[in-house]
Amino acid sequence: MVNVSTLLQEQHGRCYWCDKILTLGSSDLTKDLLIPEALDGTTCYDNLVASCRQCHVRFSNRRIKSKIAWLRNMLAIQKNPSH
């Protein structure tokens, strides 16, 4: 079983999805699957990432392309906020 601390170290203490700073022991720290089990993903090491709770819930059972599209949209909004 993969330890969330290992994932967090590899990700330099940040959420895989939104880059939020996370700390061990925080209630906000979760393990997330790149490909959800509902879409035939496994809990193998290559499919696991450290995630904040908000992103974990937001991306529940979404396909990876859908997750990436959402993130790209959020980045575009941040770069070009409407006034």
C-alpha positions as CSV (number, residue, x, y, z in Angstrom):
1,M,0.0,0.0,0.0
2,V,1.3,3.4,-1.0
3,N,1.9,5.9,1.9
4,V,0.4,9.4,1.3
5,S,3.6,10.9,2.8
6,T,5.7,9.3,-0.1
7,L,3.3,10.9,-2.6
8,L,3.4,14.2,-0.9
9,Q,7.2,14.2,-0.9
10,E,7.4,13.4,-4.6
11,Q,5.0,16.3,-5.2
12,H,7.0,18.7,-3.2
13,G,4.3,19.1,-0.6
14,R,1.6,20.2,-3.0
15,C,-1.8,19.0,-4.3
16,Y,-1.3,17.3,-7.6
17,W,-4.3,19.2,-9.1
18,C,-4.3,22.7,-7.8
19,D,-0.8,23.1,-6.4
20,K,-2.1,24.0,-2.9
21,I,0.5,23.5,-0.2
22,L,-0.3,20.5,2.0
23,T,1.2,19.1,5.2
24,L,1.3,15.7,6.7
25,G,-1.4,15.2,9.3
26,S,-3.7,17.8,7.8
27,S,-7.3,16.8,7.4
28,D,-7.1,18.4,3.9
29,L,-4.6,15.8,2.7
30,T,-6.0,12.8,0.7
31,K,-4.9,10.2,-1.8
32,D,-6.5,10.5,-5.2
33,L,-6.6,8.3,-8.3
34,L,-5.7,9.7,-11.7
35,I,-8.1,7.2,-13.2
36,P,-11.0,6.5,-10.7
37,E,-11.9,3.0,-9.7
38,A,-15.4,3.6,-11.1
39,L,-13.7,3.9,-14.5
40,D,-11.5,0.8,-14.0
41,G,-8.6,2.6,-12.4
42,T,-6.5,0.7,-9.8
43,T,-4.9,1.7,-6.5
44,C,-1.4,0.9,-7.9
45,Y,1.4,3.4,-7.3
46,D,1.4,4.9,-10.8
47,N,-2.3,5.8,-10.5
48,L,-2.1,7.5,-7.1
49,V,-1.4,11.2,-6.2
50,A,-1.6,13.4,-3.1
51,S,-4.5,15.7,-3.3
52,C,-6.3,18.4,-1.2
53,R,-9.8,17.3,-0.1
54,Q,-11.5,19.9,-2.3
55,C,-9.9,18.6,-5.5
56,H,-10.5,15.0,-4.4
57,V,-14.2,15.7,-4.1
58,R,-14.3,18.0,-7.2
59,F,-12.8,15.3,-9.5
60,S,-14.5,12.3,-8.1
61,N,-15.1,9.7,-10.9
62,R,-14.1,12.1,-13.7
63,R,-11.9,11.0,-16.5
64,I,-8.4,12.3,-16.6
65,K,-9.1,14.4,-19.8
66,S,-12.1,16.0,-18.0
67,K,-9.8,16.9,-15.0
68,I,-7.2,18.4,-17.2
69,A,-9.8,20.4,-19.2
70,W,-11.2,21.9,-15.9
71,L,-7.7,22.8,-14.7
72,R,-6.8,24.5,-18.0
73,N,-10.0,26.5,-17.9
74,M,-9.2,27.6,-14.3
75,L,-5.7,28.7,-15.4
76,A,-7.1,30.7,-18.3
77,I,-9.5,32.4,-15.9
78,Q,-6.6,33.3,-13.5
79,K,-4.5,34.7,-16.3
80,N,-7.3,36.8,-17.8
81,P,-9.6,37.7,-15.0
82,S,-12.6,39.8,-16.0
83,H,-12.8,43.2,-14.6
